[in-house]
Amino acid sequence: GGVARVRVDPGGGGCGAGCGSDTPDVAEVVRAAVLAAAPELTRVEAVTAERTSPPAFVPLATLTRRGAAQGAR
């Protein structure tokens, strides 16, 4: 079987401050989900991402088909 490497962002959980989830808990949930979705894998390695810059904000409207068409005018 293969190995999947999944990057885990320690500060980008999106749940706000104090949501109660820490990186090892999140990594374990992700590991279990990946193995369930891809049973041919034998292992999932969580690679902790080093944050070098703040995440970019992308408005949802620019990602939808209708929003992209309106923005192209």
C-alpha positions in Angstrom: 0.0 0.0 0.0 0.9 3.6 -0.4 1.5 6.5 2.0 -0.5 9.8 1.9 1.1 12.9 3.2 -1.5 15.5 4.5 -0.5 19.0 5.5 -2.1 20.1 8.7 -2.3 23.8 9.3 -1.9 24.5 13.0 -3.6 27.9 13.0 -6.1 27.7 10.2 -8.9 25.6 11.7 -11.5 28.2 10.8 -13.4 27.7 14.0 -12.1 30.8 15.7 -10.2 31.1 18.9 -10.9 28.6 21.6 -12.8 26.0 19.6 -11.1 23.2 21.6 -9.5 21.2 18.7 -5.8 20.9 18.7 -3.6 19.7 15.8 -3.1 16.1 17.0 -6.9 15.6 17.3 -7.5 17.1 13.8 -4.7 15.1 12.3 -6.2 11.9 13.7 -9.6 12.6 12.3 -8.1 13.4 8.9 -6.0 10.2 9.0 -9.1 8.1 9.7 -11.1 9.8 7.0 -8.3 9.4 4.4 -7.8 5.7 5.2 -11.6 5.1 5.1 -11.8 6.8 1.6 -8.7 5.1 0.3 -8.3 1.6 1.8 -5.4 0.8 -0.5 -3.3 3.2 1.6 -1.4 1.7 4.5 -0.4 4.9 6.2 -1.2 8.6 6.4 1.5 11.0 7.6 0.4 14.4 9.0 2.9 17.1 8.0 2.5 20.3 10.1 2.6 23.4 7.9 4.7 26.3 8.9 2.7 29.5 8.5 4.8 32.0 6.6 2.1 34.4 5.6 -1.6 35.0 6.4 -4.1 33.1 4.3 -5.5 34.9 1.4 -9.2 35.8 1.4 -11.1 34.7 -1.7 -14.8 35.8 -1.8 -17.2 33.0 -2.4 -18.9 34.9 -5.2 -15.7 34.8 -7.3 -15.7 31.0 -7.1 -19.2 30.4 -8.2 -20.1 30.2 -11.9 -22.6 33.1 -11.7 -20.3 35.3 -9.6 -17.4 34.7 -11.9 -19.5 35.6 -14.9 -20.7 38.8 -13.3 -17.1 39.8 -12.3 -15.9 39.3 -15.8 -18.0 42.2 -17.2 
